[in-house]
């Protein structure tokens, strides 16, 4: 009677798993390597290097000699500007702004007495002549001094004219006072603005210095498209497939032997019955 075929030995799954891990890691490292090319352009170059001990990657960017010289000069200029601005900030007056040196604000409601006096002095001779002429006219008409209604009426008219003249002189003095007030306010506002503008100008000068430096730029390189990762061989799957195939073959062979033995047994039984 034939012996059954032995069941195939199971694969070493632990060993295969370790091989699979090593293959995956190697494929991963190859993908990283492919995604770190060295690039060059007119400005400079960029490259990668890997630490053999830690495995860490470092990207290095290098100017070409001309651009490196420009970069160094720009850095020096910025440092000089920063030092200058820092010195100005250290000496900046941050105390409360003193406006006492600005022209004083003029007094509200002022008037110019000199204008009043001048106008009165100028118009007084004319008023005196008008009075003398009117009184002479009244005397010629027989109206005595201080007598009669006509005299009093004309004296009232003369007084009213003189009062109006004096009032006009006062109004002129007030107008001149308003003009002088406006001029004084202009001087005060201008002086105050000058002081404030000076303080603001100092701040603006510092701010301008701090923003004056040229922007420092580094060489620009195109982004590298990710290169597809290597796919490690599926060792575990291959081992399972191979084992399954061997197991199926063994099972089939054992089934054939079993069927053959059953057939021989059946024939032997038939023979024994006949004889």
KOLMARFI-513161 format. One record per residue (C-alpha): z, x, y. Coordinates in steps of 0.02 Angstrom, whole numbers, padded with zeros to 5 digits, always signed. Each point is the difference from the previous one (the first is absolute). Layout:
// residues N
ZXY/...
END
This chain:
// residues 275
+00000+00000+00000/-00045+00069+00172/+00132+00045+00124/+00008-00080+00173/-00058+00107+00147/+00142+00068+00104/+00031-00077+00171/-00063+00123+00132/+00132+00099+00092/+00043-00074+00172/-00057+00104+00149/+00124+00108+00095/+00018-00122+00146/+00123+00111+00094/-00116+00148-00006/-00149-00106+00049/+00098-00074+00146/+00040+00175+00062/-00182+00049-00013/-00047-00160+00092/+00124+00040+00140/-00067+00176+00016/-00177-00064+00008/+00043-00130+00132/+00088+00131+00107/-00148+00117-00013/-00119-00139+00051/+00114-00045+00147/+00006+00180+00060/-00188+00014-00013/-00017-00157+00108/+00116+00072+00133/-00097+00163+00000/-00163-00095+00026/+00073-00092+00150/+00050+00159+00092/-00161+00085+00054/-00012+00137+00130/-00090-00062+00158/-00082+00098+00141/-00071-00051+00168/-00036+00087+00167/+00182-00021+00052/+00079+00079-00154/+00043-00037-00180/+00127-00088-00108/+00051+00051-00175/+00131-00035-00134/+00111+00112-00103/+00122-00038-00140/+00167+00084-00032/-00011+00067-00177/+00187-00025-00024/+00034-00173+00072/-00176-00070-00011/+00013-00063+00180/-00159-00005+00104/-00015+00065+00179/-00144-00037+00119/-00046+00139+00123/-00105-00025+00156/-00075+00152+00086/-00092+00013+00168/-00151+00110+00019/+00042+00151+00112/-00072-00076+00160/+00091-00165-00021/+00161+00087-00046/-00009+00099+00163/-00026-00160+00100/+00144-00083-00093/+00116+00145+00038/-00049-00005+00185/+00032-00188+00009/+00169+00021-00080/+00044+00135+00126/-00055-00111+00144/+00102-00146-00063/+00153+00110-00017/-00021+00062+00178/-00020-00177+00065/+00151-00062-00099/+00107+00142+00069/-00056-00038+00178/+00033-00186-00018/+00168+00035-00080/+00049+00111+00146/-00049-00136+00123/+00099-00130-00097/+00152+00112+00007/-00010+00007+00189/-00045-00183+00026/+00113-00090+00123/+00065-00153-00093/+00127-00051+00130/-00012-00161+00100/-00145+00008+00121/+00058+00036+00178/-00097-00101+00127/+00106+00052+00148/-00135+00120+00059/-00124-00143+00021/-00016-00077+00176/+00134-00132+00028/-00045-00184-00011/-00018-00072+00177/+00118-00132+00067/-00058-00180-00019/-00015-00102+00161/-00018+00146+00119/-00096-00007+00164/-00063+00128+00124/+00099-00008+00164/-00110+00132+00076/-00152-00113-00016/+00095-00144+00080/+00057+00107+00145/-00173+00075+00024/-00088-00168+00005/+00129-00071+00119/-00020+00149+00115/-00189-00017-00003/-00005-00186+00037/+00145-00006+00127/-00103+00056+00153/-00125-00139-00031/+00138-00128-00019/+00079+00061+00164/-00166-00014+00092/-00029-00175-00067/+00174-00054+00058/-00023+00075+00174/-00170-00081+00020/+00064-00171-00053/+00152+00009+00116/-00112+00054+00145/-00113-00148-00036/+00149-00119+00001/+00063+00073+00165/-00172-00025+00078/+00008-00182-00057/+00166-00020+00089/+00105+00000-00159/+00153+00102+00039/+00088+00115-00120/+00118-00094-00113/-00039-00171+00078/-00093-00147-00063/-00068-00059-00166/-00163+00096+00020/+00093+00164+00015/+00107-00034-00153/-00151-00054-00103/-00098+00156+00040/+00152+00110-00033/+00016-00085-00170/-00183+00034-00036/+00018+00183+00050/+00156+00019-00108/-00089-00077-00149/-00147+00120+00018/+00119+00150+00012/+00099-00059-00153/-00159-00021-00102/-00053+00175+00047/+00168+00069-00056/-00010-00099-00165/-00172+00073-00033/+00075+00172+00026/+00136-00040-00130/-00130-00064-00125/-00100+00159+00025/+00159+00101-00036/+00031-00101-00160/-00180+00023-00057/+00014+00185+00030/+00163-00001-00099/-00088-00086-00146/-00139+00129+00007/+00126+00140-00002/+00093-00083-00145/-00162-00006-00101/-00035+00182+00039/+00178+00047-00047/-00015-00094-00167/-00163+00090-00035/+00083+00169+00033/+00148-00048-00110/-00110-00064-00142/-00115+00150+00008/+00145+00122+00001/+00085-00087-00146/-00163-00003-00098/-00027+00185+00033/+00170+00041-00075/-00028-00112-00152/-00177+00065-00024/+00064+00178+00003/+00124-00038-00139/-00133-00093-00097/-00123+00142+00029/+00123+00124-00076/+00015-00107-00156/-00188-00022-00008/-00027+00186+00010/+00117+00029-00146/-00079-00141-00100/-00172+00068+00037/+00049+00173-00058/+00074-00066-00160/-00161-00093-00040/-00117+00133+00062/-00016+00102-00160/-00157-00020-00100/+00019-00092-00162/+00009+00118-00147/-00109-00056-00143/-00023+00066-00174/-00162+00012-00098/-00051-00168-00069/-00071-00015-00175/-00077-00143-00095/+00104-00096-00122/-00044+00046-00178/-00034-00148-00112/+00112-00008-00149/-00083+00076-00151/+00020-00105-00156/+00140+00059-00113/-00040+00079-00166/+00040-00115-00145/+00093+00087-00138/-00050-00035-00179/+00097-00145-00079/+00076+00103-00139/+00126-00134-00047/-00133-00132-00016/-00111+00116-00101/+00145+00041-00118/+00039-00184-00024/-00182-00041-00034/-00016+00143-00124/+00161-00048-00088/-00051-00183-00007/-00168+00046-00075/+00080+00111-00132/+00127-00136-00039/-00136-00131-00016/-00099+00114-00117/+00154+00029-00110/+00041-00185-00006/-00180-00040-00048/+00000+00131-00138/+00164-00065-00070/-00067-00177+00005/-00156+00052-00100/+00107+00086-00132/+00112-00153-00014/-00149-00115-00022/-00072+00116-00134/+00162+00002-00098/+00013-00189+00011/-00178-00013-00071/+00039+00115-00147/+00157-00099-00038/-00096-00163+00000/-00132+00069-00121/+00136+00066-00117/+00080-00173-00004/-00164-00083-00044/-00031+00125-00139/+00169-00027-00077/-00028-00188-00002/-00168+00015-00088/+00061+00119-00134/
END
